[in-house]
Amino acid sequence: MQDKISGAEMIIKAIADQGIDSVFGYPGGAVLPIYDAIFQQEEVKHILVRHEQGAGHAAEGYARSTGKTGVLIVTSGPGATNTVTALTDALLDSIPIVCISGQVPTHLIGSDAFQEADTVGITRACTKHNWLVKNIEDLPRIMHEAFYVAKSGRPGPVLVDVPKDIQFALGDYQNLNKIKHKTYNPILTPDEMQIKRAIDLLLNAKKPVVYSGGGVINSGKMASEYLTEFIKKTNYPITSTLMGLGAYPASEKNWLGMLGMHGTYEANMAMHDCDVMLCVGARFDDRITGKIDEFSPNSKKIHIDIDATSINKNIKVEVPIIGDCGITLKKLLELLPDNIEKVQTPFDNWWNEIESWRKIDCLKYKKNADVIMPQLALERLYEITKNYDTYITTEVGQHQMWAAQFYKFEKPNRWMTSGGLGTMGYGLPAANGVQVAHPKSLVIDIAGDASILMNIQELSTAVQYRLNTKVFILNNSYMGMVRQWQQLLHGNRLSESYSESLPDFVKLAEAYGATGIRIKNPKDLDAAITQMIETPGPVIVDCQVASLTNCFPMIPSGRAHNDMLLGEDVADEVVANAISDDGKVMV
């Protein structure tokens, strides 16, 4: 007969049984039994963060780079409430994480006890599901159910709130890692008739385009392989959302680049002018669609998504297909005619049109021998790091968009950024999570000077665990994207977007026990980037770039895909008048 174990031990055992080797957290009174259980075992490694939001983003980085579920452990009250931003971030970007929060003892719930908060109530809107554990007998089932819900269907965050008396209580543990849910059973296999309808549309398309998103990556590496095979077989042009970068190799000739507000001209024009659009694992959000009633007005749309609620939510589609992206793409490949090049309508003219858009070279920028252009900094970063086993995270802002434009991804799970929520401070803790999962890889957080200060304390975590996390700051002394929008929307009245008291990032790095490198001149870029890579341990690079550079190309909010502002030759008066009154409310 198996010996009874405590609730705290059950929690750690369940995490280990789920194949999770590292968790992120911060101790407090309501989770001390869990931390005691951590102390007495070696299967699960604990990484001590410096803020609970950092634990959430680190868990996201771990999850996104491995395909596993990320786990964080926080105490009651402020510990749990500090995770709300990270949980919401994971919800909007469909990242599977399990948050285990401590709670005051059962008999004190509702008494306004010390560090008590209604964690289940607070997190209901920012998780897929949450649980308050009331009996020790329920804990093994709830723990494994939490992992199932987080990972199944459209992935997302869940929370398990565990009162302190339940953590101390003794009970029987069962390994239920194969558990299914009685009521939550997402549709994985698509309707074959819908696949055939989609194929009929595709074979008759004269201007097809594939629009891929993060759902392809979430589905697993096979989904990306099926997508690549599909493009090879059909010769369709393909573009991707910010979240989907890496699902299709950027070096392939069919790749049009990222689409959307700061996407490439060729990607956006192809989306606008296509006659059949195959959307795989994306959700037609506002950064992609622009002006909804002018979004791809002449196309018939096929939408593959595991989340039925995302289909026809923003954009009406002709062929909805509910199913896992990987399984659906495999089925699509199986049903495509073997001699597809002879069966489908020729679209050579379509490729000629796309090539004419490519020749515009929408990512070109003015060179400067004296000042580092941010685009140049990222071009050099990519060229020097592309042959390493590299993972990239970002903060949020102009640097994020430049990174998406200039850093090319050949594989999935290599690009971690905050898409749906746009969370400043995401990049550094996420990079730590990635580095914990891939200790021998090169992990770089591409940051902005404003964003990095949101969670700079997580540098201390990197130092403590001897992580090789690198932070590459594009320092323009502004909240760059805020300043750009103030120029676009508010007559260049730069209200509170300039940072007059930035720290010396080199000294700050040294204060934490890391290495700091400063770059001011373009000719020093290559040597400094190489030094960053070769220096063991955490490194902060303060790359001081041109301060007033705008991020182009862009679709002004409220405009259609074929109404873009293109790069270096955009006059100030054009920028100032780019956004209509309707568009101003959409920023």
ABEGO torsion letter per residue (X at the ends): XBBBBBAAAAAAAAAAAAGBABBBBBBBAAAAAAAAAAAABAABBBBBBABAAAAAAAAAAAAAAAGBBBBBBBBBEAAAAAAAAAAAAAAAAGBBBBBBBBBBBAAABGAGBBGBBBAAAAAAAABABBBBBABAAAAAAAAAAAAAAAABEBBEBBBBBBBAAAAABBBBBBBAAABBBAABBBBABBBAAAAAAAAAAAAABABBBBBBBAAAAAAEAAAAAAAAAAAAAAGBBBBBBAAABGABBAABAABAEBBEAABBAAAAAAAAABABBBBBGBAGBAAAAEBAAABGAABBBBBBBABAAABGAABBBABBBBEBAAAAAAAAAAABBAAAAAABBBAAAAAAAAAAAAAAGAABBBBBAABBBAAAAAAAAAAAAAABBBBBBBBBEAAAAAAAAABBBABBGABBBBAAAGBBGAAAAAAAAAAAABAABBBBBBBBAAAAAAAAAAAAAAAAAGBABBBBBBBAGBBAAAAAAAAAAAGGBBBGABBABBBBAAAAAAAAGBBBBBBABAAAAAAAAAAAAABBEBBBBBBBBBAABBBOBBBBBGBBAABBBBEAABBAAAAAAABBAAAAAAX
